[in-house]
């Protein structure tokens, strides 16, 4: 039987900040929920995968060389592969990340993503 996923419940189940929780996968893409606060990552590029940011709760910015895109609850942004960017989280945010398996690593997550996330 197929099971639905409630994004808010999954994000609320995280026990600590910057913990990536894999909630599903499709077509070699992984879906992770994350809670973050008071963190600005280094600029980075994903050469082989677009990246989707969906704001479940709170608000944050994605910074690009040419400026910021502000995301609030319910907003979704697709960052095309090869685009230099960095998330900027000043207050508590809960978000969904979707990207090609193998894209996330410790270097582009400020050291937070290890061993494929938690399930």
CORWOKA-V409627 format. One record per helix or strand of 2 or more residues. SS is the DSSP state (H for helix, E for strand). FROM is the first residue (numbers start at 1). LEN is the number of residues. Records with the same first field share a line. If there is no record, write none. Layout:
# CORWOKA-V409627
SS=FROM-LEN  FROM-LEN
This chain:
# CORWOKA-V409627
H=7-6  107-3
E=21-6  29-8  39-2  51-7  59-6  67-6  76-4  85-5  93-8
